[in-house]
Amino acid sequence: MAIGRAAIMGILAWAMMISLDFPREYSIGVGIFAAFITESTVQSNARAHLKHKASNLQNELNIAISELGQMKRALDNTTTDLRHALDELHRRDAIGSPAARELLARQEEAVKAQKKAIDLSASRSVETLESLERMIISQGDQTARVQEVLSVVLEKLALTPRQNINMKDSVLTQENNSTPSMSDDLIALMG
């Protein structure tokens, strides 16, 4: 792509020089020079871009090396602390300290009790979620049923002659002070 761009620039420079009636040899030299300058510029930009990427990668590599060193030091410290703790446990066990054994036994019991409580809490949470899901489905079914009944009631009232019915703010009103009588079918639908 860059060589093609350089060739196009060289040809354009050569064509411009020919159109300005410069000698042919001079025009060819200017075209070659323009192609060379174009290629040099493209290569220089590519080199600068690659240097910038290499610099960024070097910085990231240095940061990663520093973090790895910190992690190694932390791991070494943790390993040393664990060795000291194990040595202390072996020393206490060798002495036969009943208090240490009792403490370990109590800690194991506490961990078991905590695990049991967590399991119980998780099962209660699942049961609660299931009951909430059933309740939401039931409410959705009831809402759908109420909407069906209301749409049937509204349709029946709208089809009843000699009445002027208006809907205002989702409330059914009548203007002519007559109370519409509900048929047995409508009462059965609502019940």
Backbone as JSON Lines, residues from 0, in Angstrom:
{"i":0,"aa":"M","n":[0.83,-1.19,0.0],"ca":[0.0,0.0,0.0],"c":[0.87,1.25,0.0]}
{"i":1,"aa":"A","n":[1.92,1.25,0.84],"ca":[2.78,2.43,0.92],"c":[3.57,2.6,-0.37]}
{"i":2,"aa":"I","n":[4.02,1.49,-0.99],"ca":[4.76,1.59,-2.25],"c":[3.85,2.1,-3.34]}
{"i":3,"aa":"G","n":[2.61,1.65,-3.36],"ca":[1.64,2.14,-4.35],"c":[1.39,3.63,-4.18]}
{"i":4,"aa":"R","n":[1.28,4.08,-2.93],"ca":[1.09,5.51,-2.66],"c":[2.29,6.31,-3.16]}
{"i":5,"aa":"A","n":[3.5,5.8,-2.92],"ca":[4.71,6.49,-3.36],"c":[4.76,6.54,-4.88]}
{"i":6,"aa":"A","n":[4.37,5.44,-5.56],"ca":[4.38,5.42,-7.02],"c":[3.37,6.42,-7.57]}
{"i":7,"aa":"I","n":[2.2,6.49,-6.96],"ca":[1.18,7.45,-7.42],"c":[1.68,8.88,-7.26]}
{"i":8,"aa":"M","n":[2.32,9.18,-6.13],"ca":[2.85,10.53,-5.92],"c":[3.95,10.85,-6.94]}
{"i":9,"aa":"G","n":[4.8,9.86,-7.26],"ca":[5.84,10.07,-8.26],"c":[5.26,10.34,-9.63]}
{"i":10,"aa":"I","n":[4.23,9.56,-9.98],"ca":[3.59,9.75,-11.29],"c":[2.9,11.1,-11.34]}
{"i":11,"aa":"L","n":[2.24,11.49,-10.26],"ca":[1.58,12.81,-10.24],"c":[2.6,13.94,-10.38]}
{"i":12,"aa":"A","n":[3.73,13.82,-9.68],"ca":[4.77,14.85,-9.78],"c":[5.33,14.9,-11.21]}
{"i":13,"aa":"W","n":[5.59,13.7,-11.78],"ca":[6.1,13.65,-13.16],"c":[5.1,14.27,-14.13]}
{"i":14,"aa":"A","n":[3.78,13.94,-13.97],"ca":[2.75,14.47,-14.86],"c":[2.63,15.98,-14.72]}
{"i":15,"aa":"M","n":[2.76,16.49,-13.51],"ca":[2.67,17.94,-13.3],"c":[3.86,18.65,-13.96]}
{"i":16,"aa":"M","n":[5.03,18.06,-13.83],"ca":[6.21,18.68,-14.44],"c":[6.11,18.67,-15.97]}
{"i":17,"aa":"I","n":[5.58,17.56,-16.53],"ca":[5.4,17.48,-17.98],"c":[4.38,18.51,-18.42]}
{"i":18,"aa":"S","n":[3.28,18.65,-17.64],"ca":[2.24,19.61,-18.03],"c":[2.74,21.05,-17.93]}
{"i":19,"aa":"L","n":[3.76,21.3,-17.12],"ca":[4.35,22.64,-17.02],"c":[5.51,22.83,-18.0]}
{"i":20,"aa":"D","n":[5.68,21.89,-18.95],"ca":[6.67,21.95,-20.02],"c":[8.11,21.96,-19.51]}
{"i":21,"aa":"F","n":[8.39,21.19,-18.48],"ca":[9.77,20.99,-18.04],"c":[10.38,19.89,-18.89]}
{"i":22,"aa":"P","n":[11.71,19.86,-18.99],"ca":[12.34,18.79,-19.77],"c":[12.0,17.42,-19.18]}
{"i":23,"aa":"R","n":[11.97,16.41,-20.08],"ca":[11.57,15.07,-19.7],"c":[12.49,14.49,-18.61]}
{"i":24,"aa":"E","n":[13.8,14.64,-18.73],"ca":[14.72,14.09,-17.76],"c":[14.52,14.73,-16.38]}
{"i":25,"aa":"Y","n":[14.33,16.01,-16.4],"ca":[14.1,16.74,-15.16],"c":[12.78,16.28,-14.51]}
{"i":26,"aa":"S","n":[11.75,16.08,-15.33],"ca":[10.44,15.64,-14.85],"c":[10.53,14.25,-14.22]}
{"i":27,"aa":"I","n":[11.3,13.34,-14.87],"ca":[11.47,11.99,-14.33],"c":[12.21,12.05,-13.0]}
{"i":28,"aa":"G","n":[13.22,12.88,-12.91],"ca":[13.98,13.03,-11.66],"c":[13.09,13.55,-10.54]}
{"i":29,"aa":"V","n":[12.26,14.55,-10.85],"ca":[11.36,15.09,-9.84],"c":[10.34,14.04,-9.41]}
{"i":30,"aa":"G","n":[9.84,13.23,-10.37],"ca":[8.89,12.16,-10.05],"c":[9.51,11.13,-9.13]}
{"i":31,"aa":"I","n":[10.76,10.72,-9.44],"ca":[11.45,9.74,-8.59],"c":[11.7,10.32,-7.21]}
{"i":32,"aa":"F","n":[12.11,11.59,-7.18],"ca":[12.36,12.25,-5.9],"c":[11.08,12.33,-5.06]}
{"i":33,"aa":"A","n":[9.94,12.67,-5.7],"ca":[8.66,12.75,-5.0],"c":[8.26,11.38,-4.45]}
{"i":34,"aa":"A","n":[8.47,10.32,-5.26],"ca":[8.16,8.97,-4.8],"c":[9.04,8.6,-3.61]}
{"i":35,"aa":"F","n":[10.32,8.93,-3.69],"ca":[11.25,8.63,-2.6],"c":[10.86,9.38,-1.32]}
{"i":36,"aa":"I","n":[10.54,10.66,-1.44],"ca":[10.15,11.47,-0.27],"c":[8.86,10.92,0.34]}
{"i":37,"aa":"T","n":[7.89,10.55,-0.51],"ca":[6.63,9.99,-0.01],"c":[6.87,8.7,0.76]}
{"i":38,"aa":"E","n":[7.68,7.79,0.15],"ca":[7.99,6.52,0.81],"c":[8.73,6.75,2.11]}
{"i":39,"aa":"S","n":[9.66,7.69,2.13],"ca":[10.41,7.99,3.35],"c":[9.49,8.5,4.45]}
{"i":40,"aa":"T","n":[8.55,9.37,4.07],"ca":[7.61,9.91,5.05],"c":[6.73,8.8,5.63]}
{"i":41,"aa":"V","n":[6.22,7.93,4.76],"ca":[5.37,6.83,5.22],"c":[6.16,5.9,6.14]}
{"i":42,"aa":"Q","n":[7.39,5.57,5.74],"ca":[8.22,4.68,6.56],"c":[8.57,5.34,7.89]}
{"i":43,"aa":"S","n":[8.82,6.64,7.87],"ca":[9.14,7.36,9.11],"c":[7.94,7.34,10.06]}
{"i":44,"aa":"N","n":[6.75,7.56,9.52],"ca":[5.55,7.52,10.35],"c":[5.32,6.13,10.93]}
{"i":45,"aa":"A","n":[5.52,5.1,10.08],"ca":[5.35,3.73,10.56],"c":[6.37,3.4,11.64]}
{"i":46,"aa":"R","n":[7.61,3.85,11.45],"ca":[8.66,3.6,12.43],"c":[8.32,4.3,13.75]}
{"i":47,"aa":"A","n":[7.85,5.55,13.67],"ca":[7.49,6.28,14.89],"c":[6.33,5.59,15.61]}
{"i":48,"aa":"H","n":[5.37,5.1,14.83],"ca":[4.23,4.4,15.43],"c":[4.69,3.13,16.14]}
{"i":49,"aa":"L","n":[5.57,2.38,15.48],"ca":[6.08,1.15,16.08],"c":[6.92,1.45,17.31]}
{"i":50,"aa":"K","n":[7.72,2.54,17.28],"ca":[8.51,2.91,18.46],"c":[7.6,3.26,19.62]}
{"i":51,"aa":"H","n":[6.5,3.96,19.31],"ca":[5.55,4.34,20.37],"c":[4.92,3.08,20.98]}
{"i":52,"aa":"K","n":[4.52,2.12,20.13],"ca":[3.95,0.87,20.63],"c":[4.98,0.1,21.45]}
{"i":53,"aa":"A","n":[6.22,0.05,20.96],"ca":[7.26,-0.66,21.68],"c":[7.52,-0.02,23.04]}
{"i":54,"aa":"S","n":[7.48,1.31,23.09],"ca":[7.67,2.01,24.36],"c":[6.54,1.69,25.33]}
{"i":55,"aa":"N","n":[5.3,1.69,24.83],"ca":[4.16,1.35,25.69],"c":[4.26,-0.08,26.2]}
{"i":56,"aa":"L","n":[4.64,-1.0,25.29],"ca":[4.78,-2.4,25.7],"c":[5.89,-2.56,26.73]}
{"i":57,"aa":"Q","n":[6.99,-1.8,26.55],"ca":[8.1,-1.87,27.51],"c":[7.65,-1.37,28.88]}
{"i":58,"aa":"N","n":[6.86,-0.29,28.89],"ca":[6.34,0.24,30.16],"c":[5.43,-0.78,30.84]}
{"i":59,"aa":"E","n":[4.54,-1.39,30.06],"ca":[3.64,-2.4,30.63],"c":[4.43,-3.6,31.15]}
{"i":60,"aa":"L","n":[5.48,-3.98,30.4],"ca":[6.31,-5.09,30.84],"c":[7.03,-4.75,32.15]}
{"i":61,"aa":"N","n":[7.52,-3.53,32.26],"ca":[8.19,-3.11,33.5],"c":[7.22,-3.12,34.68]}
{"i":62,"aa":"I","n":[5.99,-2.65,34.45],"ca":[4.98,-2.66,35.51],"c":[4.66,-4.09,35.92]}
{"i":63,"aa":"A","n":[4.51,-4.98,34.92],"ca":[4.21,-6.39,35.22],"c":[5.35,-7.04,35.99]}
{"i":64,"aa":"I","n":[6.59,-6.72,35.61],"ca":[7.74,-7.28,36.33],"c":[7.75,-6.8,37.77]}
{"i":65,"aa":"S","n":[7.45,-5.51,37.96],"ca":[7.41,-4.95,39.32],"c":[6.31,-5.63,40.15]}
{"i":66,"aa":"E","n":[5.13,-5.81,39.55],"ca":[4.03,-6.45,40.26],"c":[4.37,-7.91,40.58]}
{"i":67,"aa":"L","n":[5.03,-8.59,39.65],"ca":[5.43,-9.98,39.91],"c":[6.42,-10.04,41.06]}
{"i":68,"aa":"G","n":[7.34,-9.07,41.11],"ca":[8.29,-9.03,42.22],"c":[7.58,-8.83,43.55]}
{"i":69,"aa":"Q","n":[6.59,-7.93,43.57],"ca":[5.83,-7.69,44.8],"c":[5.05,-8.94,45.21]}
{"i":70,"aa":"M","n":[4.47,-9.64,44.21],"ca":[3.72,-10.84,44.5],"c":[4.65,-11.94,45.03]}
{"i":71,"aa":"K","n":[5.87,-12.03,44.48],"ca":[6.83,-13.03,44.96],"c":[7.23,-12.74,46.4]}
{"i":72,"aa":"R","n":[7.47,-11.44,46.7],"ca":[7.82,-11.09,48.07],"c":[6.67,-11.41,49.03]}
{"i":73,"aa":"A","n":[5.44,-11.1,48.62],"ca":[4.28,-11.4,49.47],"c":[4.12,-12.91,49.65]}
{"i":74,"aa":"L","n":[4.36,-13.68,48.57],"ca":[4.27,-15.13,48.66],"c":[5.35,-15.68,49.59]}
{"i":75,"aa":"D","n":[6.55,-15.12,49.49],"ca":[7.63,-15.55,50.38],"c":[7.29,-15.26,51.84]}
{"i":76,"aa":"N","n":[6.75,-14.07,52.09],"ca":[6.35,-13.71,53.47],"c":[5.26,-14.65,53.98]}
{"i":77,"aa":"T","n":[4.27,-14.93,53.12],"ca":[3.19,-15.82,53.53],"c":[3.72,-17.23,53.81]}
{"i":78,"aa":"T","n":[4.62,-17.7,52.94],"ca":[5.2,-19.02,53.13],"c":[5.97,-19.08,54.45]}
{"i":79,"aa":"T","n":[6.73,-18.02,54.75],"ca":[7.47,-17.98,56.01],"c":[6.52,-17.99,57.2]}
{"i":80,"aa":"D","n":[5.45,-17.18,57.12],"ca":[4.48,-17.14,58.21],"c":[3.81,-18.5,58.4]}
{"i":81,"aa":"L","n":[3.48,-19.17,57.3],"ca":[2.85,-20.49,57.41],"c":[3.82,-21.51,58.02]}
{"i":82,"aa":"R","n":[5.07,-21.43,57.64],"ca":[6.05,-22.35,58.23],"c":[6.15,-22.14,59.74]}
{"i":83,"aa":"H","n":[6.18,-20.87,60.15],"ca":[6.24,-20.57,61.59],"c":[4.99,-21.1,62.3]}
{"i":84,"aa":"A","n":[3.82,-20.9,61.67],"ca":[2.59,-21.37,62.29],"c":[2.58,-22.9,62.39]}
{"i":85,"aa":"L","n":[3.02,-23.58,61.32],"ca":[3.08,-25.03,61.36],"c":[4.07,-25.52,62.42]}
{"i":86,"aa":"D","n":[5.2,-24.85,62.5],"ca":[6.18,-25.23,63.53],"c":[5.58,-25.07,64.92]}
{"i":87,"aa":"E","n":[4.85,-23.98,65.13],"ca":[4.22,-23.73,66.43],"c":[3.17,-24.79,66.72]}
{"i":88,"aa":"L","n":[2.37,-25.16,65.7],"ca":[1.36,-26.2,65.9],"c":[2.01,-27.54,66.22]}
{"i":89,"aa":"H","n":[3.08,-27.87,65.5],"ca":[3.78,-29.13,65.79],"c":[4.39,-29.11,67.19]}
{"i":90,"aa":"R","n":[4.91,-27.97,67.58],"ca":[5.5,-27.85,68.92],"c":[4.42,-28.05,69.99]}
{"i":91,"aa":"R","n":[3.28,-27.38,69.79],"ca":[2.19,-27.52,70.77],"c":[1.64,-28.94,70.78]}
{"i":92,"aa":"D","n":[1.55,-29.54,69.58],"ca":[1.05,-30.9,69.51],"c":[2.03,-31.87,70.17]}
{"i":93,"aa":"A","n":[3.32,-31.6,69.97],"ca":[4.33,-32.47,70.6],"c":[4.27,-32.36,72.11]}
{"i":94,"aa":"I","n":[4.02,-31.17,72.61],"ca":[3.91,-30.98,74.05],"c":[2.64,-31.65,74.55]}
{"i":95,"aa":"G","n":[1.65,-31.74,73.66],"ca":[0.4,-32.39,74.04],"c":[-0.53,-31.45,74.77]}
{"i":96,"aa":"S","n":[-0.53,-30.21,74.4],"ca":[-1.36,-29.23,75.07],"c":[-2.83,-29.55,74.87]}
{"i":97,"aa":"P","n":[-3.53,-29.94,75.91],"ca":[-4.96,-30.24,75.76],"c":[-5.77,-28.98,75.41]}
{"i":98,"aa":"A","n":[-5.28,-27.83,75.85],"ca":[-6.02,-26.6,75.54],"c":[-5.99,-26.33,74.04]}
{"i":99,"aa":"A","n":[-4.86,-26.59,73.39],"ca":[-4.77,-26.37,71.95],"c":[-5.7,-27.34,71.21]}
{"i":100,"aa":"R","n":[-5.71,-28.6,71.65],"ca":[-6.6,-29.58,71.01],"c":[-8.06,-29.21,71.22]}
{"i":101,"aa":"E","n":[-8.37,-28.75,72.4],"ca":[-9.75,-28.35,72.68],"c":[-10.15,-27.15,71.84]}
{"i":102,"aa":"L","n":[-9.21,-26.2,71.68],"ca":[-9.48,-25.03,70.86],"c":[-9.73,-25.43,69.41]}
{"i":103,"aa":"L","n":[-8.9,-26.32,68.88],"ca":[-9.09,-26.79,67.51],"c":[-10.43,-27.51,67.36]}
{"i":104,"aa":"A","n":[-10.8,-28.31,68.35],"ca":[-12.07,-29.03,68.29],"c":[-13.24,-28.05,68.29]}
{"i":105,"aa":"R","n":[-13.15,-27.01,69.14],"ca":[-14.22,-26.01,69.19],"c":[-14.32,-25.23,67.87]}
{"i":106,"aa":"Q","n":[-13.16,-24.93,67.29],"ca":[-13.17,-24.21,66.02],"c":[-13.8,-25.07,64.92]}
{"i":107,"aa":"E","n":[-13.5,-26.37,64.91],"ca":[-14.11,-27.25,63.92],"c":[-15.62,-27.31,64.11]}
{"i":108,"aa":"E","n":[-16.08,-27.38,65.36],"ca":[-17.52,-27.39,65.63],"c":[-18.17,-26.09,65.17]}
{"i":109,"aa":"A","n":[-17.48,-24.97,65.42],"ca":[-18.03,-23.67,65.02],"c":[-18.14,-23.59,63.5]}
{"i":110,"aa":"V","n":[-17.11,-24.1,62.8],"ca":[-17.15,-24.08,61.33],"c":[-18.29,-24.96,60.82]}
{"i":111,"aa":"K","n":[-18.51,-26.13,61.43],"ca":[-19.6,-27.0,61.02],"c":[-20.96,-26.34,61.26]}
{"i":112,"aa":"A","n":[-21.09,-25.7,62.42],"ca":[-22.36,-25.01,62.73],"c":[-22.61,-23.87,61.75]}
{"i":113,"aa":"Q","n":[-21.56,-23.15,61.43],"ca":[-21.69,-22.03,60.49],"c":[-22.08,-22.55,59.11]}
{"i":114,"aa":"K","n":[-21.47,-23.66,58.68],"ca":[-21.8,-24.24,57.38],"c":[-23.26,-24.69,57.35]}
{"i":115,"aa":"K","n":[-23.71,-25.31,58.45],"ca":[-25.09,-25.77,58.53],"c":[-26.05,-24.57,58.46]}
{"i":116,"aa":"A","n":[-25.71,-23.48,59.16],"ca":[-26.56,-22.28,59.14],"c":[-26.61,-21.67,57.75]}
{"i":117,"aa":"I","n":[-25.49,-21.67,57.06],"ca":[-25.46,-21.12,55.7],"c":[-26.32,-21.97,54.77]}
{"i":118,"aa":"D","n":[-26.2,-23.3,54.89],"ca":[-27.02,-24.19,54.06],"c":[-28.5,-23.99,54.33]}
{"i":119,"aa":"L","n":[-28.86,-23.87,55.62],"ca":[-30.26,-23.66,56.0],"c":[-30.77,-22.33,55.44]}
{"i":120,"aa":"S","n":[-29.95,-21.29,55.55],"ca":[-30.33,-19.98,55.04],"c":[-30.51,-20.02,53.53]}
{"i":121,"aa":"A","n":[-29.64,-20.74,52.83],"ca":[-29.75,-20.84,51.37],"c":[-31.03,-21.55,50.98]}
{"i":122,"aa":"S","n":[-31.37,-22.64,51.7],"ca":[-32.6,-23.36,51.35],"c":[-33.83,-22.5,51.64]}
{"i":123,"aa":"R","n":[-33.79,-21.73,52.74],"ca":[-34.92,-20.83,53.03],"c":[-35.04,-19.75,51.96]}
{"i":124,"aa":"S","n":[-33.92,-19.25,51.5],"ca":[-33.96,-18.23,50.44],"c":[-34.59,-18.79,49.18]}
{"i":125,"aa":"V","n":[-34.22,-20.02,48.83],"ca":[-34.8,-20.64,47.63],"c":[-36.3,-20.82,47.8]}
{"i":126,"aa":"E","n":[-36.72,-21.28,48.99],"ca":[-38.16,-21.46,49.24],"c":[-38.89,-20.12,49.15]}
{"i":127,"aa":"T","n":[-38.29,-19.07,49.72],"ca":[-38.92,-17.75,49.67],"c":[-39.05,-17.26,48.24]}
{"i":128,"aa":"L","n":[-38.0,-17.45,47.45],"ca":[-38.06,-17.02,46.04],"c":[-39.12,-17.8,45.28]}
{"i":129,"aa":"E","n":[-39.23,-19.11,45.56],"ca":[-40.24,-19.91,44.87],"c":[-41.65,-19.46,45.26]}
{"i":130,"aa":"S","n":[-41.87,-19.16,46.55],"ca":[-43.2,-18.72,46.97],"c":[-43.52,-17.34,46.38]}
{"i":131,"aa":"L","n":[-42.52,-16.46,46.3],"ca":[-42.73,-15.15,45.67],"c":[-43.07,-15.31,44.2]}
{"i":132,"aa":"E","n":[-42.4,-16.24,43.54],"ca":[-42.68,-16.48,42.12],"c":[-44.11,-16.98,41.95]}
{"i":133,"aa":"R","n":[-44.55,-17.91,42.8],"ca":[-45.93,-18.41,42.72],"c":[-46.92,-17.29,42.97]}
{"i":134,"aa":"M","n":[-46.62,-16.42,43.97],"ca":[-47.52,-15.32,44.29],"c":[-47.64,-14.35,43.12]}
{"i":135,"aa":"I","n":[-46.49,-14.05,42.47],"ca":[-46.51,-13.1,41.35],"c":[-47.31,-13.69,40.19]}
{"i":136,"aa":"I","n":[-47.13,-14.99,39.93],"ca":[-47.89,-15.63,38.84],"c":[-49.38,-15.6,39.16]}
{"i":137,"aa":"S","n":[-49.73,-15.88,40.43],"ca":[-51.14,-15.86,40.84],"c":[-51.73,-14.47,40.69]}
{"i":138,"aa":"Q","n":[-50.98,-13.45,41.12],"ca":[-51.47,-12.08,40.99],"c":[-51.63,-11.69,39.53]}
{"i":139,"aa":"G","n":[-50.71,-12.16,38.68],"ca":[-50.82,-11.87,37.25],"c":[-52.06,-12.51,36.66]}
{"i":140,"aa":"D","n":[-52.35,-13.76,37.08],"ca":[-53.56,-14.43,36.58],"c":[-54.81,-13.7,37.06]}
{"i":141,"aa":"Q","n":[-54.82,-13.29,38.35],"ca":[-55.98,-12.58,38.87],"c":[-56.18,-11.24,38.16]}
{"i":142,"aa":"T","n":[-55.08,-10.55,37.9],"ca":[-55.17,-9.26,37.21],"c":[-55.72,-9.45,35.8]}
{"i":143,"aa":"A","n":[-55.25,-10.49,35.13],"ca":[-55.75,-10.76,33.78],"c":[-57.24,-11.07,33.81]}
{"i":144,"aa":"R","n":[-57.67,-11.84,34.83],"ca":[-59.09,-12.19,34.95],"c":[-59.92,-10.95,35.22]}
{"i":145,"aa":"V","n":[-59.45,-10.08,36.12],"ca":[-60.18,-8.85,36.42],"c":[-60.28,-7.97,35.17]}
{"i":146,"aa":"Q","n":[-59.2,-7.9,34.4],"ca":[-59.23,-7.09,33.18],"c":[-60.23,-7.66,32.18]}
{"i":147,"aa":"E","n":[-60.29,-8.99,32.09],"ca":[-61.25,-9.61,31.19],"c":[-62.68,-9.27,31.61]}
{"i":148,"aa":"V","n":[-62.96,-9.42,32.92],"ca":[-64.3,-9.15,33.43],"c":[-64.66,-7.68,33.21]}
{"i":149,"aa":"L","n":[-63.71,-6.78,33.5],"ca":[-63.99,-5.36,33.32],"c":[-64.22,-5.01,31.85]}
{"i":150,"aa":"S","n":[-63.46,-5.64,30.96],"ca":[-63.68,-5.35,29.54],"c":[-65.04,-5.86,29.08]}
{"i":151,"aa":"V","n":[-65.48,-7.03,29.61],"ca":[-66.8,-7.55,29.25],"c":[-67.89,-6.64,29.81]}
{"i":152,"aa":"V","n":[-67.72,-6.2,31.08],"ca":[-68.7,-5.3,31.7],"c":[-68.77,-4.0,30.92]}
{"i":153,"aa":"L","n":[-67.65,-3.45,30.56],"ca":[-67.62,-2.2,29.82],"c":[-68.26,-2.37,28.45]}
{"i":154,"aa":"E","n":[-68.0,-3.5,27.81],"ca":[-68.59,-3.75,26.5],"c":[-70.11,-3.86,26.61]}
{"i":155,"aa":"K","n":[-70.59,-4.6,27.65],"ca":[-72.04,-4.76,27.83],"c":[-72.69,-3.41,28.15]}
{"i":156,"aa":"L","n":[-72.02,-2.62,29.01],"ca":[-72.58,-1.3,29.32],"c":[-72.59,-0.39,28.1]}
{"i":157,"aa":"A","n":[-71.57,-0.53,27.27],"ca":[-71.5,0.32,26.08],"c":[-72.57,-0.09,25.08]}
{"i":158,"aa":"L","n":[-72.95,-1.33,25.06],"ca":[-73.97,-1.79,24.12],"c":[-75.39,-1.59,24.63]}
{"i":159,"aa":"T","n":[-75.56,-1.23,25.91],"ca":[-76.89,-1.0,26.47],"c":[-77.43,0.3,25.89]}
{"i":160,"aa":"P","n":[-78.66,0.29,25.32],"ca":[-79.21,1.5,24.68],"c":[-79.63,2.57,25.7]}
{"i":161,"aa":"R","n":[-79.79,3.82,25.21],"ca":[-80.28,4.98,25.93],"c":[-79.41,5.35,27.12]}
{"i":162,"aa":"Q","n":[-78.2,5.18,26.98],"ca":[-77.31,5.62,28.06],"c":[-76.14,6.36,27.44]}
{"i":163,"aa":"N","n":[-75.67,7.34,28.15],"ca":[-74.49,8.08,27.71],"c":[-73.38,7.75,28.69]}
{"i":164,"aa":"I","n":[-72.39,6.98,28.27],"ca":[-71.34,6.51,29.17],"c":[-70.03,7.19,28.8]}
{"i":165,"aa":"N","n":[-69.34,7.67,29.81],"ca":[-68.03,8.31,29.6],"c":[-67.0,7.62,30.49]}
{"i":166,"aa":"M","n":[-65.78,7.58,30.01],"ca":[-64.67,7.07,30.83],"c":[-63.8,8.27,31.2]}
{"i":167,"aa":"K","n":[-63.67,8.52,32.5],"ca":[-62.82,9.62,32.96],"c":[-61.92,9.07,34.04]}
{"i":168,"aa":"D","n":[-60.62,9.21,33.82],"ca":[-59.63,8.77,34.81],"c":[-59.87,7.32,35.23]}
{"i":169,"aa":"S","n":[-60.16,6.49,34.28],"ca":[-60.36,5.06,34.52],"c":[-61.56,4.77,35.42]}
{"i":170,"aa":"V","n":[-62.55,5.71,35.48],"ca":[-63.75,5.49,36.29],"c":[-64.95,5.63,35.35]}
{"i":171,"aa":"L","n":[-65.84,4.7,35.4],"ca":[-67.02,4.71,34.55],"c":[-68.06,5.64,35.16]}
{"i":172,"aa":"T","n":[-68.53,6.61,34.38],"ca":[-69.55,7.54,34.88],"c":[-70.71,7.57,33.9]}
{"i":173,"aa":"Q","n":[-71.9,7.98,34.4],"ca":[-73.08,8.17,33.56],"c":[-73.56,9.59,33.75]}
{"i":174,"aa":"E","n":[-74.07,10.12,32.66],"ca":[-74.49,11.51,32.75],"c":[-75.99,11.66,33.02]}
{"i":175,"aa":"N","n":[-76.81,10.69,32.74],"ca":[-78.25,10.92,32.82],"c":[-78.88,10.32,34.06]}
{"i":176,"aa":"N","n":[-78.24,10.39,35.19],"ca":[-78.76,10.04,36.51],"c":[-79.53,8.72,36.55]}
{"i":177,"aa":"S","n":[-79.54,7.96,35.51],"ca":[-80.19,6.65,35.57],"c":[-79.14,5.62,35.92]}
{"i":178,"aa":"T","n":[-79.52,4.73,36.76],"ca":[-78.59,3.68,37.18],"c":[-78.77,2.49,36.26]}
{"i":179,"aa":"P","n":[-77.72,2.08,35.57],"ca":[-77.9,0.94,34.66],"c":[-78.1,-0.33,35.47]}
{"i":180,"aa":"S","n":[-78.95,-1.15,34.98],"ca":[-79.17,-2.41,35.67],"c":[-78.22,-3.44,35.1]}
{"i":181,"aa":"M","n":[-77.64,-4.19,35.99],"ca":[-76.7,-5.21,35.55],"c":[-77.47,-6.51,35.36]}
{"i":182,"aa":"S","n":[-77.19,-7.14,34.27],"ca":[-77.87,-8.4,33.99],"c":[-77.26,-9.5,34.85]}
{"i":183,"aa":"D","n":[-77.94,-10.6,34.91],"ca":[-77.44,-11.74,35.7],"c":[-76.13,-12.26,35.13]}
{"i":184,"aa":"D","n":[-75.95,-12.14,33.79],"ca":[-74.7,-12.59,33.17],"c":[-73.53,-11.79,33.67]}
{"i":185,"aa":"L","n":[-73.71,-10.45,33.78],"ca":[-72.62,-9.6,34.25],"c":[-72.29,-9.89,35.72]}
{"i":186,"aa":"I","n":[-73.33,-10.08,36.52],"ca":[-73.09,-10.38,37.94],"c":[-72.36,-11.71,38.08]}
{"i":187,"aa":"A","n":[-72.71,-12.68,37.25],"ca":[-72.05,-14.0,37.31],"c":[-70.59,-13.87,36.9]}
{"i":188,"aa":"L","n":[-70.32,-13.01,35.88],"ca":[-68.92,-12.8,35.45],"c":[-68.08,-12.2,36.55]}
{"i":189,"aa":"M","n":[-68.64,-11.27,37.3],"ca":[-67.88,-10.6,38.35],"c":[-67.71,-11.5,39.57]}
{"i":190,"aa":"G","n":[-68.64,-12.38,39.81],"ca":[-68.58,-13.24,40.99],"c":[-67.64,-14.35,40.76]}
